[in-house]
Amino acid sequence: MSASPSPHADALFRHRAFAAFWFARIASGFGFQMLSVAVGWQIYAITGRALDLGLIGLAQFIPSVLLALPAGHVADQFERRRIVLLGQVVEWVAIALLAALTLMHDIHEVGILALVFVIGVAKAFEFPAMQSMLPALVPAAILPRAMAVNASAGQAAMIMGPALGGFLYVAGPGVVYVIAGALYLASLVLMAKLRYESAPPRREPATLKTVFAGVHFIRQRPDVLGVISLDLFAVLLGGATALLPIFAKDILHTGPWGLGLLRAAPAVGALLMSLWLARHTMQRRVGMTMFASVAGFGVATLVFAVSTSLWLSMAALFALGAFDMVSMVIRGALVQLDTPDDMRGRVSAVNAIFINTSNQLGEFESGLLAAWVGAVPATLIGGVGTLVVVGLWMAMFPTLRRRQRLHDEPEPATEAAVETL
């Protein structure tokens, strides 16, 4: 990887707006992960039906996809900090209701699912606004490190939040909801105090043209289209983590503790890599670095597929998470830096559709393929498919392959690059 240590590794937190943003992200991230654990345990305890666990995911997935484009339009029309604040207020109210109804023993599955849906709607509007805020909080030269540090907050919440929520659930779901609500309140206070300079948004009426402007913009920018579509297909094909219970039980012959280690390994790899990226600046050949990272993701998937050792499988998943973090930081920074500020909300919304769709469909594809051919062949096909996609995308997006720096203007698109799409 072409990176060098930054002489001002702590410079990010000298930007007070970024520091407030990061701590708010930590607080709300931990709160949401704790909430997710409590909701799952509680609804299963009430109904005993596995279907209801799937409905929890569906209640969040539907608004995240259906409202993504309108939410992106809103993020480009109004002050983004206020949109994030409003979204988190709605989420806090829903969590407070979950806590109150649980403590009063007046909770049922329909109420839980309805409040989860409300949280999903709020998050659909919060996500593009929050993503679009980040480039305004730090100079462009250190945006990749800011994204790595921001990603480390999310990874830390994913690793420790569920464990903390599960531990507190011993005292009852109401206690988890109360603490999650307190964390959201802390995030709200930090966001309310956050101050940064940004150009006033250009108001446009909500028409089909303006709502779909993000889609049109991405189609006109080969580099942006390349990184977003690469993420979609790589995640669709490389969904080995969806099959972890099968590998843990039938192939590695381990129990729940082993499954827990396997689930934690990618997140630990991603967290450690994000901390490394936060202290190193990518200097050159970022396009090839991204492609190499996605290829590394595919190779790690292949190693995991053929492994019959728990420790080798954990090492492969650790590497998988680390490679994914490198490509994620490059993709995220490149998209933000190549997108004008007045379009970032709508482009982030399209990106959110790709992310949510690829995660959900990737798990479905892995499960369906495993049912047809078995878990190991399905994972091998996914790893090989990821490598094939990398090769194809390198040929289809030559300007992306030759990209040197994140914050430089990309090379002019060639006709050949556009015609292959």
C-alpha positions in Angstrom: 0.0 0.0 0.0 1.4 3.4 -1.0 1.1 5.2 2.3 3.3 7.1 4.7 3.0 8.1 8.3 1.4 11.5 8.8 3.5 14.1 10.7 0.2 15.4 12.3 -1.6 12.2 13.2 -3.6 14.0 15.9 -4.5 16.9 13.6 -8.0 15.5 13.0 -9.1 16.1 16.6 -7.8 19.7 16.4 -10.8 20.3 14.2 -13.4 20.8 16.9 -16.3 20.2 14.5 -14.8 16.8 13.5 -14.1 15.9 17.2 -17.8 16.6 18.1 -19.0 14.7 15.0 -16.8 11.7 15.9 -17.9 11.4 19.5 -21.5 11.8 18.4 -21.0 9.0 16.0 -19.5 6.8 18.8 -22.4 7.5 21.1 -25.2 6.9 18.6 -23.4 3.9 17.1 -23.1 2.2 20.5 -26.7 3.1 21.3 -28.0 1.6 18.0 -26.0 -1.6 18.4 -27.3 -2.1 21.9 -30.8 -1.4 20.7 -30.5 -4.0 17.9 -29.5 -6.7 20.4 -32.3 -5.8 22.8 -35.0 -5.7 20.1 -34.0 -9.1 18.7 -33.9 -10.8 22.1 -37.1 -9.2 23.3 -39.3 -9.9 20.2 -38.1 -13.5 20.1 -38.8 -13.9 23.8 -42.4 -12.5 23.2 -43.3 -14.5 20.1 -40.8 -17.4 19.9 -41.0 -17.1 16.1 -37.9 -16.9 13.9 -40.0 -15.0 11.3 -40.3 -12.0 13.5 -36.5 -11.7 13.6 -36.6 -11.4 9.8 -39.3 -8.8 10.0 -37.0 -6.6 12.2 -34.5 -6.5 9.3 -37.3 -5.9 6.8 -38.7 -3.0 8.8 -35.4 -1.3 8.5 -34.6 -2.3 4.9 -37.8 -1.1 3.3 -37.5 2.6 4.3 -33.7 2.6 3.7 -34.3 1.7 0.0 -37.6 3.4 -0.7 -36.7 6.7 0.9 -33.0 6.9 -0.1 -33.4 9.2 -3.2 -35.9 11.6 -1.5 -33.6 11.7 1.5 -30.6 12.5 -0.7 -32.6 15.4 -2.3 -33.5 16.7 1.2 -29.8 16.5 2.3 -28.9 18.8 -0.6 -31.7 21.3 0.0 -31.4 22.0 3.8 -28.7 22.3 6.4 -27.4 18.8 6.9 -26.7 19.1 10.6 -30.3 20.0 11.2 -31.4 16.9 9.2 -29.1 14.7 11.3 -30.4 16.3 14.5 -34.1 15.8 13.5 -33.4 12.2 12.5 -31.8 11.5 15.9 -34.6 13.2 17.8 -37.1 10.9 16.1 -34.9 7.9 16.9 -34.5 9.0 20.5 -38.3 9.4 20.9 -38.8 5.9 19.5 -36.2 4.4 21.9 -37.8 6.3 24.8 -41.2 4.8 23.8 -39.6 1.3 23.7 -38.2 1.9 27.2 -41.4 3.2 28.6 -43.7 0.5 27.2 -41.2 -2.2 28.2 -40.9 -0.9 31.8 -44.7 -0.7 32.0 -45.0 -4.3 30.7 -47.3 -3.0 27.9 -45.1 -4.0 24.9 -46.0 -6.4 22.0 -44.4 -7.4 18.7 -46.5 -5.1 16.5 -45.5 -2.1 18.6 -41.8 -3.1 18.5 -41.9 -3.5 14.8 -43.7 -0.2 14.3 -41.1 1.7 16.3 -38.3 -0.1 14.5 -39.8 1.0 11.2 -39.9 4.6 12.5 -36.3 4.4 13.4 -35.6 3.0 9.9 -37.4 6.0 8.3 -35.3 8.5 10.5 -32.1 6.7 9.6 -32.9 6.8 5.9 -32.9 10.6 6.1 -30.0 10.8 8.6 -27.5 8.7 6.6 -27.0 10.8 3.4 -26.9 14.0 5.5 -24.3 12.7 7.9 -22.2 11.2 5.1 -22.3 14.5 3.3 -21.3 16.5 6.3 -17.9 14.9 6.7 -16.0 16.7 3.9 -17.0 20.1 5.3 -15.4 19.3 8.7 -11.8 18.8 7.6 -9.5 19.9 4.8 -9.7 17.7 1.6 -6.0 16.6 2.1 -6.9 14.7 5.3 -10.4 13.5 4.4 -9.2 9.9 3.8 -7.8 9.8 7.4 -11.0 11.4 8.7 -13.0 8.7 7.0 -10.8 6.0 8.5 -11.2 7.4 12.0 -14.9 7.8 11.4 -15.0 4.1 10.2 -13.2 3.1 13.4 -16.0 4.5 15.4 -18.5 2.4 13.6 -16.3 -0.8 13.9 -15.8 -0.2 17.6 -19.5 0.1 18.1 -20.2 -3.1 16.0 -17.6 -5.1 18.1 -18.4 -3.9 21.6 -22.0 -2.5 21.3 -23.7 -5.9 21.0 -21.6 -7.4 23.8 -22.5 -4.5 26.1 -26.2 -4.7 25.1 -26.2 -8.5 25.7 -24.6 -8.0 29.1 -27.0 -5.3 30.2 -30.0 -7.3 28.9 -29.5 -9.5 32.0 -31.1 -6.6 33.9 -34.0 -6.5 31.4 -34.6 -4.9 27.9 -35.9 -1.8 29.5 -32.5 -1.1 31.0 -30.8 -1.5 27.6 -33.3 0.9 26.0 -32.8 3.5 28.8 -29.0 3.4 28.3 -29.3 3.5 24.5 -31.6 6.5 24.8 -29.0 8.2 27.1 -26.3 7.6 24.4 -28.5 9.1 21.7 -29.2 12.1 23.9 -25.4 12.6 24.3 -25.1 12.4 20.5 -27.9 15.0 20.1 -26.1 17.4 22.5 -22.8 17.0 20.6 -24.5 17.5 17.2 -26.4 20.5 18.5 -23.1 22.2 19.6 -21.3 21.3 16.3 -20.4 24.3 14.3 -18.8 24.4 10.8 -18.8 26.6 7.8 -20.7 25.5 4.7 -22.2 27.2 1.7 -25.9 27.8 2.0 -27.8 25.1 0.1 -29.2 25.8 -3.3 -32.9 25.3 -3.1 -34.5 23.3 -6.0 -38.1 22.0 -6.3 -38.4 18.3 -5.7 -38.9 16.9 -9.3 -38.0 13.6 -10.8 -35.0 15.3 -12.4 -33.7 16.7 -9.2 -34.4 13.6 -7.1 -32.7 11.4 -9.7 -29.8 13.9 -10.3 -27.5 11.7 -8.2 -28.1 8.8 -10.5 -27.4 11.0 -13.6 -24.2 12.4 -12.0 -22.8 9.0 -11.2 -23.5 7.8 -14.8 -21.5 10.8 -16.1 -18.5 10.1 -13.8 -16.7 6.8 -14.7 -14.5 6.8 -11.6 -17.5 7.3 -9.2 -19.6 4.7 -11.1 -16.6 2.3 -11.0 -16.1 2.4 -7.2 -19.7 2.3 -6.3 -20.5 -0.6 -8.7 -17.3 -2.5 -7.7 -18.5 -2.4 -4.1 -21.9 -3.7 -5.1 -20.6 -6.7 -7.0 -17.8 -7.5 -4.6 -20.2 -7.6 -1.6 -22.8 -9.6 -3.7 -20.3 -12.3 -4.5 -18.2 -12.3 -1.3 -20.8 -12.8 1.3 -19.0 -15.6 3.2 -20.0 -14.2 6.6 -23.6 -15.0 6.0 -22.6 -18.7 6.1 -20.6 -18.6 9.3 -23.0 -20.8 11.3 -22.7 -23.6 8.8 -18.9 -23.3 8.7 -18.7 -23.2 12.5 -20.9 -26.2 13.1 -20.4 -28.5 10.1 -16.9 -27.7 8.9 -14.9 -26.3 11.8 -16.8 -28.4 14.4 -16.9 -25.7 17.0 -19.7 -24.3 19.2 -21.3 -20.9 19.8 -18.0 -19.6 21.3 -16.2 -20.4 18.0 -19.0 -18.8 16.0 -18.6 -15.7 18.1 -14.8 -15.6 17.4 -15.5 -16.0 13.6 -18.1 -13.2 13.7 -15.7 -10.9 15.5 -12.6 -11.5 13.3 -13.6 -9.4 10.3 -14.6 -6.5 12.5 -11.4 -6.6 14.5 -9.4 -6.7 11.2 -11.4 -3.7 9.9 -11.0 -1.8 13.2 -7.2 -2.3 13.4 -6.8 -1.3 9.7 -8.9 1.8 10.2 -6.6 2.9 13.0 -3.6 2.3 10.8 -5.1 4.3 7.9 -5.9 7.1 10.4 -2.2 7.6 10.9 -1.0 7.1 7.3 -1.7 9.2 4.2 -2.2 7.5 0.9 0.3 9.1 -1.4 0.0 7.5 -4.8 -1.6 4.8 -6.9 -4.8 4.8 -5.0 -6.7 3.2 -7.8 -4.5 0.1 -8.0 -4.4 0.0 -4.1 -8.2 -0.2 -4.1 -8.3 -3.0 -6.8 -5.5 -4.9 -4.9 -7.6 -4.6 -1.7 -10.7 -6.0 -3.3 -8.6 -8.8 -4.8 -7.2 -9.5 -1.4 -10.8 -9.7 -0.1 -11.4 -12.3 -2.7 -8.3 -14.3 -1.9 -9.1 -14.2 1.8 -12.6 -15.6 1.0 -11.0 -18.5 -0.9 -8.7 -19.3 2.0 -11.6 -19.2 4.4 -13.6 -21.5 2.1 -10.9 -24.3 2.1 -9.8 -24.0 5.7 -10.6 -26.7 8.2 -8.9 -25.0 11.1 -10.6 -22.5 13.3 -7.5 -20.4 13.7 -6.8 -20.2 10.0 -10.4 -19.4 9.3 -10.2 -16.6 11.9 -7.0 -15.3 10.2 -8.7 -15.3 6.8 -11.7 -13.4 8.1 -9.4 -11.0 9.9 -7.6 -10.3 6.6 -10.9 -10.1 4.8 -12.1 -7.3 7.2 -8.8 -5.4 6.9 -8.8 -5.5 3.0 -12.4 -4.4 3.0 -11.6 -1.4 5.2 -8.8 -0.3 2.8 -11.1 -0.4 -0.2 -14.0 1.2 1.7 -11.9 4.2 2.8 -10.6 4.7 -0.7 -14.0 4.3 -2.3 -15.7 6.6 0.3 -13.1 9.4 0.0 -13.0 9.2 -3.8 -16.7 9.5 -4.1 -16.9 12.5 -1.7 -14.0 14.3 -3.3 -15.2 13.8 -6.8 -18.7 15.1 -6.0 -19.6 18.8 -5.7 -21.0 19.7 -2.3 -24.4 20.5 -3.6 -24.7 17.0 -5.0 -23.2 15.0 -2.1 -26.5 14.2 -0.4 -28.0 12.7 -3.6 -24.9 10.8 -4.5 -24.6 9.5 -0.9 -28.2 8.3 -1.2 -27.5 6.3 -4.3 -24.5 4.9 -2.7 -26.6 3.9 0.3 -29.0 2.0 -2.0 -26.1 0.1 -3.4 -24.7 -0.7 0.1 -28.0 -1.8 1.6 -29.0 -3.8 -1.5 -25.6 -5.5 -1.8 -25.5 -6.5 1.9 -29.1 -7.9 1.9 -28.9 -9.6 -1.6 -25.4 -10.8 -0.9 -26.6 -12.7 2.1 -29.5 -14.1 0.2 -27.2 -15.1 -2.8 -24.8 -16.9 -0.5 -27.6 -18.7 1.3 -29.3 -19.7 -1.9 -26.1 -20.9 -3.6 -25.1 -22.8 -0.4 -28.5 -24.6 -0.5 -27.8 -25.6 -4.1 -24.2 -26.6 -4.1 -23.1 -26.5 -0.4 -21.4 -23.9 1.8 -17.8 -24.5 0.7 -18.4 -24.5 -3.1 -20.7 -21.4 -2.7 -17.9 -19.6 -0.9 -15.3 -20.7 -3.5 -17.6 -19.4 -6.2 -17.9 -16.1 -4.4 -14.2 -15.7 -4.0 -13.4 -16.5 -7.6 -16.3 -14.2 -8.7 -14.8 -11.4 -6.8 -11.4 -11.8 -8.5 -13.1 -11.9 -11.9 -15.0 -8.7 -11.1 -11.7 -7.0 -10.1 -10.2 -8.0 -13.5 -13.2 -6.8 -15.5 -13.5 -3.5 -13.6 -9.8 -2.8 -14.1 -10.4 -3.2 -17.9 -13.7 -1.3 -17.9 -12.5 1.7 -15.9 -9.0 2.5 -17.0 -9.0 6.0 -15.5 -9.9 4.5 -12.1 -7.1 2.0 -12.5 -4.6 4.8 -13.3 -5.9 7.1 -10.5 -2.9 8.3 -8.4 -4.4 10.5 -5.7 -7.7 10.8 -4.0 -7.9 14.5 -3.9 -6.6 15.2 -7.4 -9.0 15.7 -10.3 -9.5 12.4 -12.2 -8.2 12.0 -15.7 -10.7 12.9 -18.5 -12.9 9.9 -19.3 -12.2 8.2 -22.5 -15.0 7.3 -24.9 -14.1 3.6 -24.6 -14.5 3.7 -20.8 -18.0 5.2 -21.1 -19.2 2.9 -23.9 -18.4 -0.3 -22.0 -21.0 0.5 -19.2 
